[in-house]
Amino acid sequence: MKKLLLSITLVLLTGIMFADNEGDSNTSPANQPAQTTTVEGTVIDMATGEVLTGVEVSIEGTDIKAYSDFDGNFSITDLKPGQYNIVASFISYKKSLVENFVTATESKNTVNIKLQAD
């Protein structure tokens, strides 16, 4: 009886080991790295041409955002290539909308944004 149980257990474990590896393939699309791109640029005051620090630059309809640094530069990384609306907002300035900005598959896409005082 013990030999029969041991044989059945061995057969089941062998089957489970081989069944677990089925479907693993190195050529499946899930294993391929997704192509991403970066949107970067500078935010400036429309009237004076001075760079603006701390401006929120976001992708409309998502939670993706970045803030401009001391030189007015911002960078949004890990975006899928496509078409986006980019919104820039800053206290005491009107919101700026860059509509239908198309990101290419190249690593960086540049957009410069000018904000008008409110």
Secondary structure, 3 states (H helix, E strand, C coil): CHHHHHHHHHHHHHHHHHHHCCCCCCCCHHHCCCCCEEEEEEEEECCCCCECCCCEEEECCCCCEEECCCCCEEEEEEECCEEEEEEEECCCECCEEEEEEEECCCCEEECCEEECEC
